[in-house]
Structures are given as C-alpha cells and as structure tokens.
Amino acid sequence: MTPRTGRENAGGTYRDHICSIKARQGKTVLATATRDHREARAGLDERQKAEWDARTLERAGRLLDKYLARTSTMADNAIAKFENVLETDFAKRPAKQEASNEGK
C-alpha cells in the first residue's frame, strides 16, 4: 500500500500507467525526444515550451539542446515569429518615457 492513498500500488511509473491506458485505446505515446522535436519543428520556442510543459525556461532550453540539433527549420520559424512581432501594433507603439526624464 502507498502511505498517501492507502491503496495497493501495482508498480511502475505514472508514465507506464498512462502508456497502458493509451495502448488499450489503440493510441501511442510519443517518446520525450520525439515530442520535443515535433514541438520545436512546429515553432514552439523555449518560453512556449516551458509554459506548455510547466518547466522553467532554463530546463526547457536544456531539453531542446539535449534532444534536438538546432535545425534550419527552427531558425526559420524563429525569424518568422520575430518578423511577425515587428509587424504588430504592439511593436509600433512609442516607447514610454523613463521616470528620470520627468524631473527635468
């Protein structure tokens, strides 16, 4: 029995349990490296991946470095996102004046 729930523990990890449920449903569970690669190719940057996986930004960057060779597709996606941000109204707003300029 587990001390927290008082129920029998069938053994294995949470991932093993999820994989067995998915197998009964006829679905597959992607390996971490495959999932991370697909997310990066889809255009998720480190910040978005950290939000998606509930990880820190540093941890998301280390995962991408470990599992992925930074490809030209990833670079193209990053450039496209950057250019898109520059075209938005938010990016065209004038910069706020600093508080130090108000005292003059």
PEGI-V665145 format. One record per helix or strand of 2 or more residues. SS is the DSSP state (2 for helix, 1 for strand). FROM is the first residue (numbers start at 1). LEN is the number of residues. Records with the same first field share a line. If there is no record, write none. Layout:
SS=FROM-LEN + FROM-LEN
//
This chain:
2=14-11 + 32-10 + 46-8 + 57-11 + 72-16 + 89-4 + 99-4
//
